[in-house]
Amino acid sequence: MTKTLFSFGHGYSAQALSRVLAPKGWQIFGTTRDSEGTDAIRASGADPVIWPGEVANLDGVTHLLISTAPGEAGDPVLAALGDEIRKRASQFTWVGYLSTTAVYGDHQGGWVDEDTPPTPTAKRGKWRMLAEEQWAAVPDLPVHIFRLAGIYGPGRGPFSKLTRGGLRRIIKPGQVFSRIHVDDIAQVLQASMTRPNPGSVYNVCDDEPVPPQDVIGYAAELQGLPLPPAVSFDEADLTPMARSFYNENKRVRNNRIKDELGVELIYPNYRVGLEALMKDR
């Protein structure tokens, strides 16, 4: 039986997954808002669907992946197609919802895991939490929640910003962030598809939460560039969105993806990840 994935919001992370699944014979459909995104979707091995706009045909679909950004009212896919998805619930083998570790809120640098009660403070975390709850509430739907840390990978990282110049190291004492390479997101999703466990929640992050200035400093070192200047958080002229990231401080545990899914991270820390990206450059 052909496995068919319909991916809503087929962007950076979803395209990494489709590059893994397509060579294995999967049929993959990925949505984009306009025609500008179709070439990248095709390059990942998926058939593009402009949605909203075209009909999202779920006939024969065995797996659903949702990466679309939520709004104040929650998830846009359920808002548009909720009735059809509920009627088809038994059709799907696996449904994955890509959320964010922002749902945990601020823990002043302390550790959180999947059993930590979500206490989002930022708007993006509150909206994701609402969308998680909406998907989990659909009867008989085999939903799996993936809470992603900060994503980096080819074309998304500090190297291009360093080359252009103007990048600073924002220093806020005690601040750490967790992150994850996009290829490790893909392997976590594939591992979950291989052994579905509906209702599960997984943190998707690497082993080493670190201060953001360490990542920028190491990237500069790899490129042989001067260390970017340090600026204190209080003095930095940050956008409201950027400042909101610094208002939450936590270390995220990833034991469950290893213990339950058998995942061995390709890039267990930022140094290994950046070194690989540097070689690719």
CORFEN-V976708 format. One record per backbone hydrogen bond with DSSP energy under -0.5 kcal/mol. CO is the residue of the C=O (numbers start at 0). NH is the residue of the N-H. E is the energy in kcal/mol with one decimal. If there is no record, write none. Layout:
<<CO	NH	E> <CO	NH	E>>
//
This chain:
<<2	26	-2.5> <3	61	-1.7> <3	62	-2.5> <4	6	-0.6> <4	28	-2.7> <5	7	-0.6> <5	64	-2.2> <6	8	-0.6> <6	30	-2.5> <7	66	-3.0> <7	67	-0.6> <8	10	-2.3> <10	14	-2.8> <11	15	-1.3> <12	16	-1.7> <13	17	-2.4> <14	18	-1.7> <15	19	-0.7> <16	19	-1.1> <16	20	-2.3> <17	21	-2.7> <20	23	-1.6> <20	25	-1.4> <21	24	-1.9> <25	27	-0.5> <26	4	-2.7> <27	46	-2.9> <28	6	-3.4> <29	48	-2.3> <30	9	-2.2> <31	50	-2.1> <33	36	-1.5> <34	37	-1.4> <36	40	-1.5> <37	41	-2.5> <38	42	-2.4> <39	43	-1.0> <40	43	-0.5> <40	45	-2.0> <41	44	-1.8> <45	47	-0.5> <46	29	-2.4> <48	31	-2.0> <48	50	-0.8> <49	53	-3.4> <53	52	-0.6> <54	56	-1.3> <55	57	-0.7> <57	60	-1.8> <61	92	-2.9> <61	93	-1.3> <62	5	-2.6> <63	95	-2.8> <64	7	-3.0> <64	66	-0.5> <65	97	-2.6> <70	73	-1.9> <73	70	-2.7> <74	78	-1.5> <75	79	-1.8> <76	80	-3.2> <77	81	-1.7> <80	84	-2.6> <81	85	-2.4> <82	86	-2.0> <83	87	-1.7> <85	88	-1.1> <87	90	-2.7> <87	91	-0.7> <88	91	-1.0> <93	63	-2.1> <94	143	-2.2> <95	65	-2.6> <95	97	-0.5> <96	98	-0.8> <96	145	-2.7> <98	147	-1.3> <99	102	-1.6> <100	103	-1.8> <101	104	-1.2> <102	118	-0.7> <106	109	-2.4> <109	250	-2.7> <111	252	-2.9> <112	115	-1.9> <121	125	-2.2> <122	126	-2.5> <123	127	-1.9> <124	128	-2.2> <125	129	-2.1> <126	130	-2.2> <127	131	-2.8> <128	132	-2.3> <129	133	-2.1> <130	134	-2.3> <131	135	-2.6> <132	136	-1.2> <134	137	-1.4> <136	138	-0.5> <137	140	-1.5> <139	141	-0.5> <140	142	-2.3> <141	94	-2.2> <142	198	-3.5> <143	96	-2.9> <144	146	-0.5> <144	201	-2.7> <145	98	-3.4> <145	147	-0.9> <146	203	-2.8> <147	100	-2.1> <149	179	-2.8> <151	181	-2.2> <152	155	-2.6> <155	152	-2.7> <156	160	-0.5> <157	161	-2.3> <158	162	-2.3> <159	163	-2.0> <160	164	-1.4> <167	169	-0.8> <168	170	-0.6> <168	230	-2.7> <169	171	-0.6> <170	232	-2.5> <171	174	-2.5> <175	249	-0.7> <176	209	-1.9> <177	149	-1.8> <178	205	-2.7> <179	151	-1.9> <180	183	-0.9> <180	184	-1.5> <181	185	-2.0> <182	186	-1.8> <183	187	-2.0> <184	188	-2.4> <185	189	-2.4> <186	190	-2.2> <187	191	-2.1> <188	192	-2.2> <189	193	-1.8> <190	194	-1.5> <192	195	-0.5> <196	199	-1.7> <199	144	-2.7> <201	146	-3.2> <202	204	-0.7> <203	148	-2.0> <209	176	-2.3> <210	213	-1.3> <210	214	-0.9> <211	215	-1.8> <212	216	-2.3> <213	217	-2.1> <214	218	-2.2> <215	219	-2.2> <216	220	-2.1> <217	221	-2.5> <218	222	-1.5> <219	223	-0.6> <219	224	-2.7> <220	223	-1.0> <228	168	-2.8> <230	170	-2.8> <231	234	-0.7> <231	235	-1.3> <235	237	-1.3> <238	242	-2.8> <239	243	-1.7> <240	244	-1.1> <241	244	-0.5> <241	245	-1.1> <242	246	-0.9> <244	247	-1.2> <248	106	-1.6> <248	108	-2.7> <250	111	-2.5> <250	252	-0.5> <253	256	-0.6> <253	257	-0.9> <254	258	-3.2> <255	259	-2.6> <255	260	-0.9> <256	262	-2.1> <257	261	-1.0> <262	264	-0.6> <267	206	-2.2> <268	272	-1.9> <269	273	-2.9> <270	274	-2.3> <271	275	-1.9> <272	276	-2.1> <273	277	-2.5> <274	278	-1.9> <275	279	-1.9> <276	280	-1.5>>
//
